Amino acid sequence: MTARRLATPRLLLWCGIAAYATAFAALSVLRHRAFQTGRFDLGNMVQAVWSTAHGHPLAVTGLRGDEISRLAAHFDPILVAFAPLWLAWPSPDLLLVVQAIAVALGALPVYRLARKHLGSERAGIGFALAYLLYPPTQWLTLNEFHPVSLACPLLLFAIWYLDEDRLVPFAICAVLAATTKEEIAFVVAGLGLWYALARGRRIEGALIAVAGLAVSLIAIEVVIPHFNRAGSSSFFSRYSEVGGSPGGILRTTVTHPWRLFTTGFTGRGLGYVARLALPLGLAMLAAPVLLLAALPELAINLLSAAPAQTSIRFHYTAGLIPVLVAGAILGSAHLSRSRPGFARAVPTVAVVLALVSNYFLGAIPLWRYFPGGEQAQATAAHVSEHDRIAARALRLIPAGAVVSATNSLGGHLSARRRVLSFPFIQDATWIAADETSPGYADRLAPLPAAVQLSWLRRNPEWRLVFERDGILIFQRRG
């Protein structure tokens, strides 16, 4: 009888994980078929993986056509691990499906952590479902493919193992998480502080904190500048208002601390924090020590001038989700100890809050059919006739050709040694452009694209081999 009682919640857990992985893998692939992905960013990852599988580790084509290492932009060497998988399944769908499965598996440590601290299988299932319904989790899964999305489940497993005092598997998960993006090791450092202060393991916690801090600083100040010809990360420009570099931000912290506050806590920043915390019922506030691990990532997002970093619909939440979800569990456990009747209601409250917030903020397309339901990107997985025309047109371009493409088409053409971002042409022998979506990088650029396309039509060196519904394919003559 006991075995049967245990088997039912675990079956429900695995059914939830499987349903999430299947549904969001399918949605991700359909969004790719609908040309909702781009050269920036899915195409970058595809090219890095393709290049690694073909003997050029992490090689990508830069925005202006220069050949660089992926490490010049971000410290995400975990992409190398996808190269053997690419040889078996050479498709961008591989990355999208793996991402959905990996994020779904994060429900497993959530279940274990909640079951342990709240003392019931019901609580474990409740928080696991809340994690899968949490709007930032779903948007993270659907935001094309980014290696940092893998940090979400890896950090959740790391928190679980650290909570269990299992330092070896913790170290494995923490190291893997640190290879997904340069600032993720800051989160690991924060977990070390939590381990030292909340668990009383001061030596081990201090070592984890120092190691995490060192890894992030080496990635930011040594690895990325080594591969970046500019000598530093191009993303520092997003922080020009508060110093423009780690050292500059530190100086601003000392000399003008109020500037950090006014930059971070604008209306946009406060709305971002609310969208992260309210779906979890603010329960993480009852576990403030663990929240130390979220502060670096939160500061990185709030201080950035890029609006995407203060939106839950992008991958910038990957390092925050594990800490906030785990904090909600530990905070709920703390509240339950002081209010015994609260423990029985926690699982239900967690699921209801997650479901309601998902209705208003989540990524499930069905909500668009209901009053007040989230409408954003609700039709992004719809494959139109225009998309089918584009797919047929792209099949004209040989696999090994150097190609220049607008952003949405470039996401389907990046599995090659060299791919340029239109309107840059340089040594391209083929050009693919979508006049209805003239993307440059991840932005629209209608005027430069129109000027270049007009020039191509008049240039005898180029031949227009396909034109339909705004999709243009040019081939260089000779």
Phi, psi and omega in degrees: 000317179297316179300322180293320178296325179285325184292324184296310177298321181292324176296317177298319178301309182292329175295319178296317178297314181296318180296316179297311182300316181294311184295315185280335170294316180296316178298318180297316180294318179295322177297325175292318177298330180272011177059038174267358173258171184214174171303322171246101026236339184304317182300324177301315182291319178300314181294321178298318179290315179301313181299319179297317180294339181250024170089012178234082189307119173058025179282134177221163174266127180289174184302323183259016174096002178278146179271120185223174173268146175304330181291350175288339180258309182218151177271089179223058181296352178299342177302332179301326182295341180278346184300313177298324178294324180297323179297330179274326182222082185282077182206145173303335178302329178306310183294320182294319181290317178299319179299315180297317180294316182297313180297320179300321182293345174298340178295336182295306176294331176298315178301314182294319181294317181290321179298320181291311189275337178254356168074024178204150175297324181300318178294320178300313179295318181301313181286328176297316177293323178298320177299316181289334178268347182302121185307315179300328178298315183289318179294325176302318182293327186266355182279073183051229172224131175223133179305328183295340177300331179290340177295332182300301178293325181296319178290326176296316175296322179298318179297317180299313181293323178293321177297332178270002183062029178260087192286331181291306177296329174301313182299321179297312180295320181294318179296315178298318178299321181294341179272005181266337177186155191296327185269356183295329178295338172298322177296318177300318178300320177296323176295327175297318177297317178300317181296322180288317187275317185272333182254353177074012179265076192291318182293308181298317180298319179295319178297319178297316181297315180295317180297315179298315179299317181295318182297314180295317181295321177295317180298316185282319188262347182238302188294305182298314176299327179298319182269344182266122184294339177284347177091355177199169181293135178291345182282350177297337180297338178292346185245025183298330181290339184238016175134331173077002179195164177306316179294320180294321178294322177297319178295319179297323178300323182278317188269326182223063184298330181295331179295324177297317182295313183290331177287317185281320188257060168278181176300321178296317181294318179294321177297322178297313179298319180297319180292335176281319191268321186296322178298344176257013175067019181061014185295335181296341179293341177276000175232063190295332182294319179295329180296343175304327182290339181271343187299315180300313181295321179296317179295319179302321181282316184292329183274353182282146175277351181280118182302329182300333183283348174243039174231140180282358183269009181234176188281000183287357177268358189302322180276348181269321185307310182300318182291318182292319179293312178297322177297323178296323178293310181294323177295319177296322178295320178296316179294326181293327180292327179271342178226086187307324180291340182293329185301321182291331182274341187304310182301317180295315180298318181299315181291316181297315178300316180296319182292316179296314179295326178294324178302318184268337188231349192278180188256007181285119186299335184296337183298338183294343181274358184243148181300127177081356180290155181301129182255343187300128176056025185294334180252016184295337181268005180278120180270113184269174175297324176301319180294321179292324175296316179299317180298319179294320181296319183293338178291347177287339186273123181299149185299325185265001186286149171281125187231146171246132187217149170293163194303311185294324178284328182297334177296341179259359186236014190270354179278069181199170185291326186215125177219130184256158178261114178298136020269010173290132183244306178047244185264016180296142175254348176224149176228134177235122183225142175246107182294338180278346179216071186283071186278141172235121192056230179253026179236160174278141179216071187295321184292308178301321179294317181296319179297315182292321179293322176298318178296319181296321181296330182268348187275120181292346179288342183242143180241127178280112185257349179205133175209115178198132175054036178086357177267123182239133174237122177248146174236135178288132181287144174072000000 
